[in-house]
Amino acid sequence: MNTHAKPSKLVKGATGDWEIVVGMEIHAQVTSNSKLFSGASTEFGGEPNSHVSLVDAAMPGMLPVINEECIKQAVRTGLGLKAQINNRSTFDRKNSFYPDLPQGYQISQFKSPIVGEGEVIVDVTATEQIVVGIERLHLEQDAGKSLHDQSATESYVDLNRSGVALMEIVSKPDIRSADEARAYVTKLRTILRYLGTCDGNMEEGSLRADVNVSVRRPGGPLGTRCEIKNVNSIRFIGQAVDVEARRQIAILEDGGSINQETRLFDPGRGETRSMRSKEEAHDYRYFPDPDLLPLEFDQAFVDELASHLPELPDEKRSRFIAQYGLPSYDAGVLVMERESADYFEAVAKGRDAKIAANWVINELFGRLNKEGAAIATSPVSADQLGAIVDLITSATISGKIAKDLFEIVWAEGGDPKELVETRGMKQVTDTGAIEKAVDEIIAANPDKVAQAQAKPTMLGWFVGQVMKQTGGKANPQAVNDVLKQKLGI
């Protein structure tokens, strides 16, 4: 595994270099219509307490009944993480007392989780990959939500989230920098979304991270870690790692020691602050849940789920490189979202894949980012973009005109081929018209002609003038040929 950081990842302190060590617990909300042990809806944003069954509200005598779809989603996720699937696992009660936990315990998995060790291959930069080990994945119920800002004298509790299935995905302490931490969560989120097991929507809280940070001298023993709870954006995860590491380094360089504790990250102030110390942390008194039998399934159940898994991002990326001859970076960008990859394949079908990739990545993604829009809502369909690529490769239009055409299709829609006809956007390949423009420019600029004959790199100036005169419609290759012939270069 990723044991030692590269020298470039080390943090310079006043007394020498330090190495950051990060492990993460990701809480991913399982995509399912109903909760882990009840039939109540998991839909986001309902009226407070409108998605609550008697089980979620912990009414006396109510018994949990396991939701098979949640089990399947956990197994699919384990398979996607190349992890050990445990055919027998058990549910435990984790006891703690909060107003938003009506049972007074959370049903979780402690000693025997449903998924064991796995790994995620993470692309930190275009040229650097790391492997982050997965310790385990277990299923548990989410708690409700305490609302303290609705009244000056009372707190309210919304139990809509109570009992929703979560997968807690625990990584090994294999992450060595804020960049690696961000890249790990990004990759994990991509895998979950491909699998359809978690929507990865951090704004709605369906993916949250507890980030464990410690520092040590390079290659030394592990330091004392602090856990930063519930960080809910990839950018904040990176900031929290940096800020917390610097805080710990400053204390250690001052001769102090780190207390193992739980902290919160405050993005507004760019600092972490103490939430509770682990010394006085709960003893959760785990014990097997007497209402639930051990969860057992056979290998056939796992094999059936494995046979229907989609092509995952790493496999898709390798295929794009092999099948379409794309550079590794471009393939990586295209497979970040399943929808983007599908869109690209629709554009590339039967066409020059490199040109297709350039147009999807640079023009389409660039424009979507500018508008803050998702590929699913793109006003330019894959068929329309494919038609634009066809017009470029058949030399009907130039690259510059293609960009203007893209803008028209984005704003107004329409068939690119028809637009080129009706708006007179075709490239002029008729050498007669090009020669006429070239003759006029040569006649008007005898001094430039002499310069170009002495220094052929001046040819570009003439090409520019001809393009200007033809409104950018002349075929640049034809212009070059005619100029060389007329100027005798």
Secondary structure, DSSP 8 states (H G I E B T S, - for coil): ---S--GGG-EEETTEEEEEEEEEEEEEE---SB-SSS--B--TT-STTSS--TTTTT-TT------HHHHHHHHHHHHHTT--B-SEE--EEEE---TT-TTSEEEE--SS-SB--EEEEEE-SSS-EEEEEEEEEEEEE---EEE-SS-SS--EEE-TTTT-EEEEEEE-S-B-SHHHHHHHHHHHHHHHHHHTS----TTTTSEEEEEEEEEESTTS-----EEEEEE-SHHHHHHHHHHHHHHHHHHHHTT-----EEEEEETTTTEEEEEEEGGG------EE-TTS--EE--HHHHHHHHHT----HHHHHHHHHHHH---HHHHHHHTSSHHHHHHHHHHHTTS-HHHHHHIIIIIIIHHHHHHT--GGG-SS-HHHHHHHHHHHHTTSS-HHHHHHHHHHHHHH---HHHHHHHTT---B--HHHHHHHHHHHHHH-HHHHHHHHH-GGGHHHHHHHHHHHTTT-B-HHHHHHHHHHHHT-
